[in-house]
């Protein structure tokens, strides 16, 4: 599978990927997921948006990501947001962490980039007996005019069309955005689906913050630098200069027990 170097757009990623629904952590609490005092590893943590929310729930959490540049931003945000979260460079298939040490593993907006079979085996290795795996994905809806215009502009720059990211591109059927084969893979490897639900929420963007959000998408991160800049300038010129855009999003959550 093609790997995207999000380190190329790390600055925009750090700004734009804080867009986690405000009630996500409460939704997990209401479903019996308690972080207080638990050892948690957030794999594919990026700049640490979810990792910090977990830390605020008093968990002993560590973030793992393949990108050195994204981790640099995560560590910088430790200082500005008064955290002491450890971050390590590693992959989902080889975290470098010790066996049977963690109560939970979380993955947000990253499962589709992993070698899933190897990742599942690695998660089983580092989880304690009866540990919990939480896989989360989120994204914007395609209906609003600003999104439609964005897709129209970007389609001129992305060869092969604007396909779903990572392994989602090869999936024939999805439930709330999750490819159906993921559920089969989890079950075959001993993970029982405890809960699966969706959170709908709206985010408000200025033209500038929407452009930053778009720059952090895999389609743009995969482009060569000068082409990416041209695409973003074209998009900037094409979008209206209205004050704000309200864009519906959804967040999908799977809670699994080993």
C-alpha positions as CSV (number, residue, x, y, z in Angstrom):
1,X,0.0,0.0,0.0
2,X,1.2,3.5,-0.8
3,X,2.5,5.3,2.3
4,X,1.8,9.1,2.6
5,X,4.5,11.3,4.2
6,X,2.4,13.6,6.3
7,X,5.6,15.1,7.6
8,X,5.6,17.2,4.4
9,X,2.5,19.1,5.7
10,X,3.3,18.8,9.5
11,X,2.7,22.4,10.2
12,X,-0.8,22.4,8.7
13,X,-1.5,19.0,10.1
14,X,-0.7,20.2,13.6
15,X,-3.2,23.1,13.2
16,X,-6.0,21.3,11.4
17,X,-6.2,18.0,13.1
18,X,-7.4,19.2,16.5
19,X,-10.9,18.7,15.2
20,X,-12.0,15.9,17.5
21,X,-15.6,16.2,18.6
22,X,-15.9,17.7,22.0
23,X,-18.1,14.8,23.3
24,X,-15.9,12.0,22.1
25,X,-14.3,11.3,25.5
26,X,-17.6,11.5,27.3
27,X,-19.1,9.1,24.8
28,X,-16.4,6.5,25.6
29,X,-16.9,7.0,29.4
30,X,-20.6,6.4,29.1
31,X,-19.8,3.1,27.3
32,X,-17.6,1.9,30.1
33,X,-14.2,3.1,28.8
34,X,-12.3,4.5,31.8
35,X,-8.9,6.0,31.2
36,X,-8.0,7.1,34.7
37,X,-4.9,5.2,35.9
38,X,-4.8,3.0,32.8
39,X,-1.7,2.4,30.6
40,X,-2.6,3.5,27.0
41,X,-0.7,3.6,23.7
42,X,-2.0,5.8,21.0
43,X,-0.7,4.4,17.7
44,X,-0.5,6.7,14.7
45,X,-0.8,9.6,17.1
46,X,0.3,12.2,14.6
47,X,0.7,15.5,16.5
48,X,-1.0,14.1,19.6
49,X,-4.5,15.5,19.4
50,X,-6.1,12.3,20.8
51,X,-3.1,11.5,23.0
52,X,-3.6,14.8,24.9
53,X,-7.3,14.2,25.4
54,X,-6.4,10.7,26.9
55,X,-3.8,12.3,29.1
56,X,-6.4,14.8,30.4
57,X,-8.4,11.8,31.5
58,X,-5.5,10.9,33.8
59,X,-4.2,8.0,31.8
60,X,-0.5,6.9,31.6
61,X,-0.4,7.4,27.8
62,X,2.4,7.2,25.2
63,X,2.1,8.2,21.6
64,X,3.7,6.3,18.7
65,X,4.0,7.5,15.1
66,X,6.1,6.8,12.1
67,X,6.7,10.5,11.2
68,X,9.5,12.3,12.9
69,X,8.1,15.7,11.8
70,X,4.6,15.1,13.3
71,X,6.2,13.9,16.6
72,X,8.3,17.1,16.8
73,X,5.0,19.0,16.7
74,X,3.5,16.7,19.3
75,X,6.5,17.3,21.6
76,X,6.3,21.0,21.1
77,X,2.6,21.0,22.0
78,X,3.6,19.2,25.2
79,X,5.2,22.4,26.4
80,X,2.5,24.8,25.3
81,X,-0.3,22.7,26.7
82,X,1.5,21.7,29.9
83,X,1.8,18.0,29.2
84,X,4.6,15.5,29.7
85,X,3.5,12.8,27.3
86,X,6.3,10.6,25.9
87,X,6.3,10.2,22.2
88,X,8.3,7.6,20.3
89,X,9.0,7.0,16.6
90,X,7.7,3.6,15.5
91,X,5.3,1.8,13.3
92,X,2.0,0.2,14.0
93,X,3.6,-3.1,13.0
94,X,6.7,-2.6,15.2
95,X,6.1,-0.2,18.0
96,X,9.2,-1.2,20.0
97,X,7.1,-1.4,23.2
98,X,7.2,-4.1,25.7
99,X,5.0,-7.2,25.8
100,X,1.7,-7.2,27.7
101,X,2.1,-3.7,29.2
102,X,-1.0,-1.8,28.1
103,X,-4.6,-1.8,29.1
104,X,-5.7,-0.1,25.9
105,X,-4.6,0.8,22.4
106,X,-6.2,3.6,20.5
107,X,-6.0,4.4,16.8
108,X,-7.5,7.5,15.3
109,X,-7.7,8.3,11.6
110,X,-4.9,5.8,10.9
111,X,-6.1,2.2,10.7
112,X,-6.5,2.4,6.9
113,X,-2.7,3.2,6.5
114,X,-1.5,0.1,8.4
115,X,-0.6,-3.4,7.4
116,X,-3.6,-4.6,9.3
117,X,-2.6,-8.2,9.9
118,X,0.8,-7.3,11.3
119,X,-0.7,-4.4,13.3
120,X,-3.2,-6.7,14.9
121,X,-0.5,-9.1,16.0
122,X,1.6,-6.3,17.4
123,X,-1.4,-4.9,19.3
124,X,-2.1,-8.3,20.8
125,X,1.6,-8.5,21.8
126,X,1.6,-5.2,23.7
127,X,-1.9,-5.5,25.2
128,X,-2.6,-7.1,28.6
129,X,-5.0,-10.0,28.8
130,X,-8.5,-8.8,28.1
131,X,-7.2,-5.5,26.9
132,X,-9.2,-2.9,24.8
133,X,-8.6,-1.7,21.3
134,X,-10.4,1.5,20.2
135,X,-10.4,2.4,16.5
136,X,-11.7,5.8,15.6
137,X,-12.2,7.6,12.3
138,X,-13.7,11.0,11.4
139,X,-14.2,13.2,8.5
140,X,-16.3,15.9,6.8
141,X,-19.5,15.3,4.7
142,X,-19.3,15.9,1.0
143,X,-22.6,17.8,0.7
144,X,-21.7,21.5,1.4
145,X,-20.8,23.7,-1.6
146,X,-17.4,24.5,-0.3
147,X,-16.5,20.8,-0.1
148,X,-17.9,20.2,-3.6
149,X,-15.8,23.1,-4.9
150,X,-12.8,21.8,-3.1
151,X,-13.1,18.4,-4.7
152,X,-13.7,19.9,-8.1
153,X,-10.4,21.9,-7.9
154,X,-8.3,19.1,-6.4
155,X,-9.5,16.6,-9.0
156,X,-7.3,18.5,-11.6
157,X,-4.2,17.8,-9.6
158,X,-4.7,14.3,-8.1
159,X,-4.0,11.5,-10.7
160,X,-6.4,8.6,-10.5
161,X,-9.2,10.7,-8.9
162,X,-10.0,11.5,-5.3
163,X,-10.3,8.0,-3.9
164,X,-10.8,7.1,-0.2
165,X,-7.5,7.0,1.7
166,X,-5.3,4.0,2.2
167,X,-7.0,0.6,2.2
168,X,-10.4,2.2,2.1
169,X,-9.9,2.7,-1.6
170,X,-10.0,-1.1,-2.1
171,X,-13.1,-1.7,0.0
172,X,-16.3,-2.6,-1.7
173,X,-18.6,-2.1,1.3
174,X,-18.4,0.1,4.3
175,X,-20.4,0.6,7.5
176,X,-20.3,4.1,8.9
177,X,-17.1,4.5,6.9
178,X,-15.4,1.3,8.2
179,X,-14.7,-1.3,5.6
180,X,-16.6,-4.5,6.5
181,X,-13.5,-6.6,6.2
182,X,-12.0,-4.9,9.2
183,X,-14.7,-6.3,11.5
184,X,-14.0,-9.8,10.1
185,X,-10.3,-9.4,10.7
186,X,-10.7,-8.2,14.3
187,X,-13.1,-11.1,15.1
188,X,-10.8,-13.7,13.5
189,X,-7.9,-12.5,15.7
190,X,-9.8,-12.6,18.9
191,X,-11.2,-9.1,19.3
192,X,-14.9,-8.9,20.2
193,X,-16.8,-5.9,19.1
194,X,-18.3,-4.3,22.3
195,X,-19.7,-1.2,20.7
196,X,-19.8,0.6,17.4
197,X,-21.4,4.1,17.1
198,X,-21.3,7.4,15.3
199,X,-21.1,11.0,16.5
200,X,-22.4,13.8,14.2
201,X,-20.9,17.3,14.8
202,X,-20.4,20.6,12.9
203,X,-17.1,22.5,12.6
204,X,-16.8,26.1,11.5
205,X,-14.0,27.2,9.3
206,X,-12.7,30.5,7.9
207,X,-11.4,30.3,4.4
208,X,-7.8,30.2,5.8
209,X,-8.5,27.4,8.3
210,X,-10.4,25.4,5.6
211,X,-7.3,25.6,3.3
212,X,-5.1,24.4,6.2
213,X,-7.5,21.5,6.8
214,X,-7.4,20.6,3.1
215,X,-3.6,20.7,3.0
216,X,-3.5,18.0,5.7
217,X,-5.5,15.6,3.7
218,X,-3.7,12.6,2.2
219,X,-4.4,13.7,-1.4
220,X,-2.5,16.9,-0.9
221,X,0.3,15.4,1.3
222,X,1.1,13.0,-1.6
223,X,1.7,15.7,-4.1
224,X,5.2,17.1,-4.9
225,X,5.7,20.4,-3.1
226,X,5.3,22.9,-6.0
227,X,2.3,21.0,-7.3
228,X,0.7,21.1,-3.9
229,X,1.3,24.8,-3.6
230,X,-0.3,25.4,-7.0
231,X,-3.3,23.3,-6.1
232,X,-3.8,25.2,-2.8
233,X,-3.5,28.6,-4.6
234,X,-6.0,27.5,-7.2
235,X,-8.3,26.5,-4.4
236,X,-7.8,29.8,-2.5
237,X,-8.7,31.7,-5.7
238,X,-11.8,29.5,-6.4
239,X,-13.4,29.7,-2.9
240,X,-15.7,32.6,-2.0
241,X,-14.4,35.1,0.6
242,X,-17.3,34.6,2.9
243,X,-16.7,35.0,6.7
244,X,-17.2,31.3,7.7
245,X,-18.2,27.9,6.4
246,X,-20.1,25.4,8.6
247,X,-19.2,21.9,7.6
248,X,-20.9,18.7,9.0
249,X,-18.6,16.0,10.2
250,X,-19.0,12.5,11.6
251,X,-16.9,10.5,14.0
252,X,-17.1,6.7,14.0
253,X,-15.9,4.6,16.9
254,X,-15.3,0.9,17.4
255,X,-14.6,-0.5,20.9
256,X,-13.1,-4.0,20.9
257,X,-12.1,-6.3,23.7
258,X,-9.4,-9.0,23.4
